[in-house]
Amino acid sequence: MKSTFSFEYFPPKTPESEGAFWEASRELAALGPRYMTVTYGAGGSTRDKTLEICTRMAAENPSIPIASHLTFLSTTKADLEKYVDALWQNGVRNIVALRGDLPKGKTFDDYKGGDYFTYTSEFVSWLKARHPFDISVGAYPEKHPDAASLDADIEALRLKCEAGADRAITQFFFNNDSYFDFVERCSAKGITTPIYPGLVPIYDFAGLQRFAKNCQAHLPDWLHGKFEGTQDKPAEAHKIAEDLLLKQVDDLTANGVKHIHFYTLNKAGLTAKACRSMAKVYA
């Protein structure tokens, strides 16, 4: 069976980075991903840009489904309604439905009441009723930071899947056993929705640390050790990153994983190499 892959991008933050973004996305699109996704800034801060990029990507790649990330926390149902209708009208049929993070200085109590969604499962159900979107949701093999326990997190995922999610995409991880164990525990709880692993290539370890902090994702001690002393050795760091990613991909595919989602960081290089490595497994 041929392996498949998908890609995540974020809206470029400056006009200068826009050209490089489109160049990388086109290079990766040429590899034939199953779908591509575009993130949605905290509280909808990149909403217009996300819609613009999704619309353009959909027009440029009619055979590749394009998904907009969409978070509901801190955004009213009325505003979400306008955005999802605009997505549908612009030919975007796929959504990555997420809760999102609290704005600084706010609490969850600030977003209680009928104007806001409380749970992602409720949001997924509403999206499916509004338009027949294809919906992905998040999954957290090493537990979402706000979850009381991994079991509670798995129950939340079960409810999202029950509400109509078509697949779950995991937060990035570096210990494959955590993913395999998570999938096994989800299966034991009756979750049959596909759970795809999310991987991130490392272009700059200091940058990854900032990215992980923003995502509240875990970086194991051994990973820090791998990059220790490479701050001024970019070629050495790049080789370490490439070896790590290819080894992780090879281990996942060798253990039956048929689809991998890549957090591309808007760069093609390492992700493209990993996808070509996947293709060789099934050649």
C-alpha positions in Angstrom: 0.0 0.0 0.0 1.4 3.4 -0.9 2.1 5.7 2.0 0.6 9.1 2.1 1.5 12.4 3.7 0.1 15.9 4.3 1.5 19.3 5.1 0.8 22.2 7.5 1.8 25.8 6.7 1.3 29.1 8.6 0.5 32.4 7.0 3.8 34.3 6.3 4.3 37.1 8.7 6.1 39.6 6.4 5.9 40.5 2.7 9.6 39.4 2.4 8.8 35.9 3.5 5.8 35.5 1.2 7.7 34.6 -1.9 9.7 31.9 -0.1 6.4 30.6 1.4 4.8 30.1 -2.0 8.0 28.6 -3.5 8.1 26.0 -0.7 4.4 25.2 -0.8 4.5 24.6 -4.5 7.6 22.4 -4.2 5.8 20.3 -1.6 2.5 20.3 -3.5 4.3 18.7 -6.5 5.0 15.7 -4.3 1.2 14.9 -4.2 0.1 15.3 -0.6 -3.2 13.9 0.5 -4.1 17.4 1.8 -2.5 20.6 3.0 -3.5 22.8 6.0 -3.1 26.5 6.9 -3.0 27.6 10.5 -5.2 30.3 12.0 -3.6 32.7 14.5 -4.6 32.9 18.1 -8.0 34.4 18.5 -8.3 34.6 14.7 -5.4 37.1 14.3 -4.5 35.8 10.9 -8.1 35.1 9.8 -8.2 37.1 6.6 -4.7 35.9 5.6 -5.6 32.3 6.3 -8.7 32.6 4.1 -6.7 34.3 1.4 -4.0 31.6 1.4 -6.5 28.7 1.5 -8.5 30.2 -1.4 -5.4 30.7 -3.5 -4.0 27.2 -2.7 -7.3 25.6 -3.5 -7.4 27.4 -6.9 -3.7 26.5 -7.7 -4.1 22.9 -6.5 -7.6 21.7 -7.5 -6.8 18.1 -6.9 -5.4 18.7 -3.4 -7.9 19.4 -0.5 -6.9 22.5 1.4 -7.9 22.8 5.1 -8.2 26.0 7.2 -7.4 25.6 10.8 -10.1 27.1 12.9 -10.1 27.8 16.7 -13.3 28.7 18.6 -12.1 30.0 21.9 -12.6 33.7 22.3 -14.5 34.0 19.0 -18.3 34.3 19.0 -20.5 31.8 17.2 -21.7 34.7 15.0 -18.1 35.5 13.8 -17.3 31.8 13.3 -20.5 31.4 11.2 -19.3 34.2 8.9 -15.9 32.7 8.5 -17.0 29.1 7.8 -19.5 30.4 5.3 -16.7 32.4 3.6 -14.6 29.2 3.5 -17.4 27.2 1.9 -18.1 30.0 -0.6 -14.5 30.1 -1.6 -14.3 26.4 -2.3 -12.6 25.3 1.0 -14.2 22.1 2.2 -11.8 21.0 4.9 -11.2 22.3 8.4 -8.8 21.5 11.3 -11.1 22.2 14.3 -9.2 23.2 17.5 -10.1 24.9 20.7 -7.2 27.4 20.6 -5.4 29.2 23.4 -6.7 31.8 25.9 -5.8 35.4 25.1 -3.4 37.0 27.6 -5.2 38.3 30.7 -8.3 36.3 30.0 -9.9 33.2 31.7 -12.2 30.5 30.5 -15.0 32.2 32.4 -14.8 35.2 30.0 -16.1 32.9 27.3 -18.9 31.2 28.9 -22.5 31.5 27.8 -24.5 31.0 24.6 -22.4 33.2 22.4 -19.4 30.9 22.6 -18.6 27.2 22.2 -17.2 25.4 25.2 -16.0 22.1 23.9 -14.3 21.1 20.6 -16.8 18.2 20.3 -19.7 20.7 20.3 -17.8 22.8 17.7 -17.2 19.8 15.4 -20.9 18.9 15.6 -21.9 22.5 14.7 -19.5 22.6 11.8 -20.8 19.4 10.3 -24.3 20.7 10.6 -23.4 24.1 9.1 -21.7 22.6 6.0 -20.6 19.0 5.2 -16.9 19.8 5.9 -14.2 17.2 6.2 -12.9 17.8 9.7 -9.6 17.0 11.4 -9.1 17.4 15.1 -6.0 17.5 17.4 -4.7 14.6 19.5 -2.0 14.7 22.1 0.1 11.5 22.7 1.9 13.1 25.6 -1.3 14.8 26.9 -2.6 18.2 26.3 -1.2 20.6 28.9 -4.7 21.6 30.1 -6.0 18.0 30.4 -6.3 16.5 33.9 -4.9 13.2 32.8 -4.1 11.3 29.6 -7.3 9.3 30.1 -9.3 12.5 30.3 -7.6 13.7 27.1 -8.5 10.4 25.3 -12.1 10.8 26.4 -12.2 14.3 25.0 -10.8 12.9 21.7 -13.5 10.1 21.8 -16.2 12.8 22.0 -14.6 14.8 19.1 -14.6 11.7 17.0 -18.1 10.8 18.0 -19.2 14.3 17.0 -18.1 13.6 13.4 -14.3 14.2 13.1 -12.9 12.4 10.1 -9.4 12.0 11.5 -7.2 13.2 14.3 -3.7 14.7 13.8 -1.3 14.5 16.7 0.9 17.2 18.2 4.5 16.7 17.2 6.5 14.2 19.2 10.0 12.7 19.1 9.5 9.4 20.9 7.5 7.1 18.6 6.6 4.8 21.5 4.5 7.6 22.9 2.5 7.6 19.7 2.1 3.8 19.4 1.0 3.6 23.1 -1.5 6.5 22.6 -3.1 4.8 19.6 -3.4 1.6 21.5 -5.0 3.3 24.4 -7.4 5.1 22.1 -8.4 1.8 20.4 -9.1 0.3 23.8 -11.5 3.1 24.5 -13.4 2.4 21.2 -11.9 5.1 19.0 -11.8 3.9 15.4 -11.1 7.3 13.8 -7.7 7.4 12.1 -5.0 9.1 14.3 -2.2 10.4 12.1 1.2 11.2 13.6 2.4 14.8 13.3 6.2 15.3 12.8 8.2 18.5 12.7 11.6 18.9 11.0 14.3 20.7 12.9 15.9 23.6 11.0 17.0 25.5 14.1 16.9 23.9 17.5 16.6 27.2 19.4 13.7 28.0 17.1 12.1 24.6 17.8 12.4 25.3 21.6 10.4 28.5 21.1 7.9 26.7 18.8 7.5 23.9 21.4 7.0 26.4 24.2 4.2 28.2 22.2 2.6 24.8 21.5 3.3 23.6 25.0 4.9 20.5 23.4 7.5 18.3 25.1 11.1 18.1 24.0 12.9 15.1 25.6 16.3 15.5 27.3 18.0 13.3 24.8 17.0 15.7 22.0 18.6 18.6 23.8 21.7 16.4 24.1 21.8 15.7 20.3 22.0 19.4 19.5 24.3 20.5 22.4 27.3 22.3 21.0 25.9 22.8 17.5 24.9 26.4 17.8 27.7 27.5 15.6 27.8 24.4 13.4 24.8 24.7 11.1 25.9 21.9 8.7 26.3 19.4 11.6 23.0 20.5 13.1 21.3 20.0 9.8 22.7 16.5 9.4 21.5 15.6 12.9 18.1 16.9 12.1 17.9 15.0 8.8 19.0 11.7 10.4 16.5 12.1 13.2 13.5 12.8 10.9 14.3 10.0 8.4 14.8 7.6 11.3 11.5 8.6 12.9 9.7 8.3 9.5 11.3 4.9 8.8 10.3 3.6 12.3 6.7 4.7 11.9 6.3 3.3 8.5 8.0 0.0 9.4 5.4 -0.3 12.2 2.4 0.1 9.9 1.8 3.8 9.8 0.4 4.7 6.4 0.1 8.4 6.7 2.2 11.2 8.3 1.4 14.9 8.7 4.3 17.2 8.5 4.5 20.6 10.3 6.6 22.1 7.5 7.5 25.4 9.1 7.0 26.8 5.6 10.1 25.1 4.3 10.4 22.3 1.8 13.9 20.8 2.3 13.7 18.2 5.1 10.0 17.5 4.7 10.5 16.7 1.0 13.4 14.3 1.8 11.2 12.5 4.4 8.4 12.1 1.9 10.8 10.7 -0.7 12.0 8.3 2.0 8.4 7.2 2.6 7.9 6.6 -1.1 10.9 4.3 -1.2 9.4 2.1 1.5 6.5 1.2 -0.8 8.4 1.4 -4.1 
